């Protein structure tokens, strides 16, 4: 189950959330649910999401607004739920970047088939994992360029990072001041590639400390929270 796709269901109707979640779990998917945009963003901050099922009609920020915001920073696949006959909204949703849509009412077989088709397309396009537009993050005496995947010190020295180190550092930088467990870090950094018994996070943190910290034995940037995990301590700015 750990390696199965993680689907986030965003719908303000509890019955629909529960119905869809049960149907997807039965088909072998992992699921999380959210009633609105705020809850959606919290789930995405805490877990790796492979696909979002997003209702068009939501209180506050509607589905189109959330879709536009997601596409500004991520390529996570999106399937929109629309009322039957709302062709204009479906077209707008697709133009904003949704990958597919399902009209209500719908059957679980149709939804599962569309999810699997969208995931296959995403994997074939090489964008199965959420990616973000290139940014530069500054913290302590460092600058991380996500486009070039480069870590540069304030004296101009560029420090090489492995793929695992880069992915883990980016997860930490995007969540400064938050305590993240090893399982959360593993899921956010590696998603479905993570193994149930993979303890590589401690190794990656140790390597990052050797590259980032003035004194790795008394870390000031990536701090250990005993019994909790790790926290990225410095203030972060982005460009």
N, C-alpha and C positions, 0 to 999 in steps of 0.2 A: 504493500500500500504506500510505503514511503516514496517509491519512485513513480507513482501514478500521477497524472496531471492534476493540478490544484485549481479548482474552478471557484470563482467568487460570484455569488448571486446577489445582485443589487435590485431589490424590489421592496416597496413600502408595504405590501400586503403579506402579512406573516404566513397566511395559508399557502400562498404561492411559493414563498421562500422555502417553506418546509416540504412542500410537495416536490418541487424541483430538486431540492437537496437529497431527499430520500431516493428519488429516481436515479440521480447521478451516482450516489454511493452504491446503489445496487448494481450499477454498471462498472464499478471499480474505480471511480474518480474520488479524489478528496475534495471536500467542499468547505467553504466559509460563506457566511451570509452577512448582508448589510442592508439597513432600511433606508439609507440616504447617503449623500455624498460624503458627509463627515465620517460616518462609520466606514464607508468604502476606503477612504484614505488611511484610516487607522489600521484596517486589516492589511492594506498594501504595505504599510510601513513596518508591519510585524512579520510578514510572511511573503514568500515567493509565490506569485500568482501566475498561472499559465494562460488563463483565459477569463474574461469577465462577461457575465450575462447581465446586461444593463437595461432596466426598464425605462421606457421613454418618459412616462408620466410619473415623476417623483415630486414630493413636496420640497420647497426651497429650490435648490439647483435641479433643473430637470435633466433628463438623460442626454439631450443634445448638448447642453452646456458642459456636462461632465465628460462627454465623449470628446469635445473640443479640447478641454483641459488635459485629458489623458494623452491625446495625440500630440500635444505640444511638448511632452516630455517622455513619452514611452511608446513602444510598438507592441505592447501587450495586445493580443487579439481580443476583439470586442464583438459580441453578438447582441443586437438590440432586440428588446421585446416591444412590439408595437400593437396597438389596437387594430383589429381587422378593418381594412379600407383606408387607413391613413397613409396613402401612397406618397403624399408630399413629404411627410415626416420621415418616411423610410428613405426616400431619395436624399433628403438633407442629411440624415444620419450616415448614409454611405458616402456622401460627399465630404463629411467631416472626418471620415476615417474608419467608420465601423466596417468590420469584415463581412458581416452577414446580418440578417434579421429574421425573426420568427414572429408571426402574427398570432395574437391571442384570439380565441383559445387554441392551444396547440397540444399535440400528443407527445409523450415522453420519447417515443421512438424517433420522431422527427427531430426533436431537440438534440438528442444524443448523436444522431447521424450528422447534423450540422456542426456540432462541437467537434466531432472527430475529423470532419472534412476541413474545418478551419485550422485545427491543430496540425493536420498533415501539410496543408499549404504553408503554414508558418514555418514548420520545420524544413520544408523543401526550400523556402526562401532564406533560410539561415537566420530567422528572427524568432525562434521559439522562446527565447528568453527576453524579458523586457530590457530595452536599451534606452539610454537617455541621450539627448542632444549633447554635443560637446560643450563642456564647461571647464572653467578653471577654478579650483578651490584653493583658498589660502588659509593656512593655519600655522601657528607657532612660527617657525622659520622656513616653512615649506610651501610649495605650490604644486598642486596636482592638476595636470592637463589631461582631461579625459579623452579628448580627441586624439592626441598624440600618445596617450597612455604613458606619460612621462612624469616622474617625480623630480622636482628641482629644488635645491637648497638655495637660501638667500645669497650665497656667494657664487651662484651660477653653476655649481656642480650638479650634474644629472645622475640620479641613483637608479639603476635598473631594477625593475620589479617583474617577478614571475606573474603569470596569469592569475594564479591563486592569490598572490599577495595583492595584486591590483584590485581584484574583485572584492577581497575582504576589506581593504583600505577604503574603497569607495562606499561600501555598506556602512562602515563606521563614520566616515566623514559626513554622510547624508543624514546621520542620526546623532549629532553631538549631544552629549549630556544624558543620553538614554542608556540604561543598563540593558544589555542584550545577552541572553543566555547563549551557550555554545550551540544549542539546537537552532535557535533563531538565526544566528550568524551563519551557520552551515546552510540553512534553508534559503536565506536571502542571497548568499553569495553563490550558491551552486545549484539551487532549485532541485529539479528531478535527478541531477547527476549526483546528488548527495546520497551516501549510503547510510543505513540505519545505525551502523556502529563505527562511522568514520570519526576519529578523534583528531583530525588534521588541523582543526582550528587552533589548538594550543601551539602547534608547531609553526603555523603561519604567523600567529601573533608574536611568537618569540623572534622569528626572522624579521618581522616588521619593526619590532622594538630595536633590534640591532642596527637597523638602517635609519630610524627616525630619532631615537632617544640620545641625548647627550650621555646619559648613564643608563644602559638597559637594565641594570640591577635595581634601579629606583625609578621606574617609568613615570613620566609626567604627562605623556600624551595618551597612550593606551593603558588605562589603569584596570587592575583586577578588582572585581567586587566579589569577595569571598562568599561562595554559595549562590552567587547570582550570575556571574559571567564577566563581561568586560564593558567598559564605558570609555568613549572618546572624549577626553577632558577639555581640549582647547577650544576657543571660539573659532568658528569657521565662517569665512565670507566667500561668496561666489561671484563669478563674472560670466 
